């Protein structure tokens, strides 16, 4: 199974519940997404703690989902992942429908499975002065092509008030296979875990340092990245309006500087900013509505198990 398309109609449904139908339901949806995205920055404190091991780790999101990232400092690049618990529920339902009698009579499921997930790779660098935004301005939009994938660009203007010199970030999105520990005891609740110690048997444990298995890039990946860009761009003015006495540009810079204080191995604001950007973008993917499709080259035998 692969991610065919992303949309945020699930958040529009909440906006519709707030104000009813009409144009204001779309305004409400963007406002809700903006507030949710700003709030997720509060999880940054948990990325690095005295007892936090390096490697893949994650945090729970609304709707029984998880956003995960590799917190090992690697220059100014970070990888992050999303998973929704509906994957596990669909897997269990397919096993009960198609498998032997013991599966049909089961009341739950526990284990580790390789799932096809959406991974974002974020890289940040010092801003090019000739193309930098105006001071304290954050620009999103614009794409750059490489030999392997499409990249979405975000530029941060300098902010003298907080000693931030600006940055440029590139975001790419693609599909990977990644082992996920899970449990399910029905009818609608499932537990998922990307901390990689496994539920139950120690034999299910997955090393935190595991490298996701990248799948070939597809047109769907490029289309979904453009959808992500459209969503984030539509939110910028709303997020700036939330911060009437400053700006989103300044707040993301401050979040990066705070993270750098917590983790001394960051050598620059740019190196820590990449985590701030990654968690923002990956959160939007995690809370989106996912439309899945079978892949003709997939080894899938039971959705979404590969």
C-alpha positions in Angstrom: 0.0 0.0 0.0 1.2 3.5 -0.7 -0.1 7.0 0.1 -2.1 8.1 -3.0 -3.1 11.5 -1.7 -3.2 13.8 1.3 -5.9 16.2 2.2 -7.1 18.0 5.3 -10.9 17.5 4.8 -11.0 15.8 8.2 -10.1 19.2 9.8 -12.6 21.0 7.6 -15.2 18.6 9.1 -14.3 20.0 12.5 -14.5 23.5 11.1 -18.0 22.7 9.7 -19.0 21.5 13.2 -17.9 24.9 14.6 -19.5 27.3 12.2 -21.6 25.3 9.8 -21.3 25.3 6.0 -20.2 28.1 3.8 -16.9 30.0 3.3 -16.3 30.5 7.0 -16.0 26.7 7.5 -12.8 26.8 5.4 -11.5 29.7 7.5 -12.3 27.8 10.6 -10.4 24.7 9.2 -7.2 26.7 8.5 -7.4 28.3 11.9 -7.7 25.0 13.6 -4.8 23.5 11.6 -2.7 26.6 12.5 -3.4 26.4 16.2 -2.6 22.7 16.2 0.6 23.1 14.4 1.8 25.9 16.7 0.9 23.8 19.7 3.0 20.8 18.5 6.1 22.9 19.0 5.6 22.3 22.7 6.8 18.7 22.2 10.3 19.9 21.4 11.3 19.9 25.1 10.8 16.1 25.0 13.2 15.5 22.1 16.3 15.8 24.3 16.2 14.9 28.0 18.9 13.5 30.2 17.5 9.9 29.8 16.4 10.2 26.1 18.3 7.8 23.9 19.4 8.9 20.4 17.7 7.4 17.4 14.1 7.0 16.4 11.6 8.3 18.9 8.0 9.7 18.7 5.1 11.4 20.4 1.4 10.8 20.3 -0.9 12.9 18.2 -4.7 13.4 18.3 -6.7 10.6 16.5 -4.5 7.8 17.8 -1.5 8.7 15.6 2.2 9.1 16.1 4.8 11.5 14.7 8.3 10.2 14.9 11.8 11.5 14.1 15.4 10.5 14.4 16.8 12.7 17.1 20.5 11.9 16.3 22.2 15.1 15.4 23.5 14.7 11.8 24.6 18.1 10.5 21.5 20.0 9.5 19.4 17.1 8.2 16.6 15.1 10.0 14.3 12.3 9.0 10.7 12.0 10.3 7.7 9.7 9.9 4.0 9.5 10.4 1.7 6.6 11.3 -2.0 6.4 12.0 -3.5 3.6 14.1 -6.1 2.9 11.5 -3.4 0.9 9.7 -3.4 -1.6 12.5 -7.2 -1.8 12.6 -7.4 -2.5 8.9 -4.7 -5.1 9.1 -6.6 -7.0 11.9 -9.9 -6.8 10.0 -8.2 -8.2 6.8 -6.6 -11.1 8.8 -10.0 -12.0 10.4 -11.6 -11.9 7.0 -9.1 -13.9 5.0 -6.9 -16.0 7.3 -7.3 -19.4 9.1 -9.8 -20.1 11.8 -7.5 -19.1 14.7 -7.4 -15.6 13.2 -11.2 -15.4 12.8 -11.6 -16.4 16.4 -9.0 -14.1 17.8 -9.9 -11.1 20.0 -6.8 -9.0 19.3 -3.4 -8.8 17.6 0.1 -7.9 18.9 3.5 -7.8 17.1 5.8 -5.9 14.8 5.1 -5.3 11.1 6.9 -3.5 8.3 4.5 -0.7 7.2 4.7 1.7 4.3 4.9 5.1 5.9 5.4 8.7 4.7 8.8 10.1 5.5 9.9 13.7 5.3 13.6 14.6 5.0 14.4 18.1 6.0 17.7 19.9 5.4 18.5 23.5 6.5 21.4 25.8 5.6 22.4 29.4 6.0 20.3 31.8 4.0 21.7 33.2 0.8 21.9 36.9 1.3 21.0 37.7 -2.3 17.7 35.8 -2.1 16.9 36.1 1.6 13.4 37.3 2.6 13.0 40.6 4.3 13.9 40.7 8.0 11.6 38.6 10.1 9.7 37.3 7.1 9.0 33.6 6.5 8.4 32.6 2.9 7.0 29.2 1.9 6.5 27.9 -1.6 8.7 27.2 -4.5 10.3 23.9 -5.4 13.6 22.6 -6.5 14.2 19.5 -8.5 17.1 17.0 -7.8 18.0 13.8 -9.5 16.0 11.9 -7.0 13.1 14.0 -5.8 11.2 17.2 -5.6 12.0 19.6 -2.7 9.7 22.2 -1.1 11.5 25.3 0.0 11.0 27.5 3.1 13.1 30.6 3.7 13.5 32.4 7.1 14.5 36.1 7.1 17.0 37.4 9.7 15.8 38.7 13.0 18.3 41.0 14.8 16.2 41.1 18.0 16.9 37.5 18.7 20.3 37.2 17.0 19.0 35.0 14.2 20.7 35.3 10.8 18.1 33.5 8.7 18.0 30.1 7.1 16.8 28.1 4.0 15.2 24.7 4.4 14.3 22.0 1.8 11.7 19.4 2.5 11.2 16.2 0.5 8.5 13.6 1.0 8.7 9.9 0.0 7.5 6.4 1.1 9.5 4.0 3.2 9.1 0.7 4.9 9.6 0.9 8.6 9.0 -1.6 11.5 6.2 -0.6 13.8 5.2 -2.4 17.1 1.5 -2.6 17.8 -1.3 -4.1 19.7 -5.0 -4.2 19.1 -7.9 -5.6 21.1 -10.8 -4.0 19.3 -13.1 -2.7 18.3 -11.7 0.7 17.4 -8.7 1.3 19.6 -5.2 0.3 18.6 -1.8 0.9 20.2 1.2 1.9 18.0 4.7 2.4 18.9 7.7 3.9 17.1 10.0 3.9 20.1 11.3 0.6 18.8 11.4 -1.4 22.0 8.5 -3.6 21.0 5.4 -4.6 22.9 5.6 -7.8 25.0 8.4 -10.1 23.7 11.9 -8.6 23.7 12.3 -10.4 20.4 10.1 -7.8 18.7 12.4 -5.0 19.6 13.7 -2.9 16.8 17.0 -1.0 17.1 16.6 2.8 17.4 19.3 3.2 14.8 17.4 1.3 12.1 17.5 2.9 8.6 14.1 3.0 6.9 13.9 1.2 3.6 13.3 3.8 0.9 10.8 3.0 -1.8 11.1 4.3 -5.4 9.8 7.9 -5.8 6.5 8.3 -7.5 4.4 11.1 -8.9 2.2 10.7 -5.9 5.1 11.7 -3.7 5.5 14.9 -5.7 1.8 15.6 -5.7 1.5 15.1 -1.9 4.5 17.4 -1.3 2.7 20.1 -3.3 -0.4 19.5 -1.3 1.7 19.9 1.9 3.1 23.2 0.5 -0.4 24.5 -0.3 -1.6 23.6 3.2 1.3 25.2 5.0 1.3 28.3 2.8 -2.4 28.8 3.5 -1.7 28.7 7.2 1.1 31.3 7.3 -1.0 34.4 7.7 -3.2 32.7 10.3 -0.2 31.6 12.4 1.3 35.1 12.2 -2.1 36.5 13.3 -1.8 34.2 16.4 1.4 36.1 17.3 0.3 39.7 17.0 3.3 41.2 18.8 5.9 39.2 16.9 5.9 36.8 14.0 6.0 33.1 13.2 9.5 33.6 11.8 10.7 34.9 15.2 9.0 32.2 17.2 10.4 29.3 15.2 13.9 30.9 15.5 13.4 31.1 19.3 12.2 27.5 19.4 15.4 26.5 17.6 17.6 28.5 20.0 15.9 26.9 23.0 16.5 23.5 21.5 20.1 24.4 21.0 20.4 25.2 24.8 19.0 21.8 25.7 21.2 19.9 23.2 24.7 21.3 23.2 25.8 19.2 20.2 23.9 21.6 17.9 26.6 23.8 16.4 24.3 26.5 15.1 20.7 27.8 15.1 20.4 26.3 11.6 21.2 22.8 12.9 18.5 23.0 15.6 16.0 24.8 13.3 15.9 21.7 11.1 14.1 19.8 13.9 11.6 22.7 14.4 10.8 22.6 10.7 10.7 18.8 10.5 8.3 18.5 13.4 6.0 21.2 11.9 5.8 19.6 8.5 5.5 16.0 9.7 2.7 16.9 12.1 0.7 18.2 9.2 1.2 14.9 7.4 0.2 12.9 10.5 -3.1 14.7 11.1 -4.1 14.8 7.5 -6.6 12.4 5.9 -4.7 9.6 4.0 -6.0 8.1 0.9 -4.2 4.8 0.3 -3.9 2.7 -2.8 -2.3 -0.7 -3.7 1.0 -0.6 -5.4 1.5 -2.9 -8.4 5.1 -3.5 -7.4 4.2 -4.1 -3.7 4.8 -7.3 -1.8 1.6 -6.6 0.1 -0.5 -9.7 1.0 -2.6 -8.1 3.7 -3.2 -4.4 3.9 -1.1 -2.7 5.1 1.4 -5.4 5.9 4.3 -5.7 3.5 
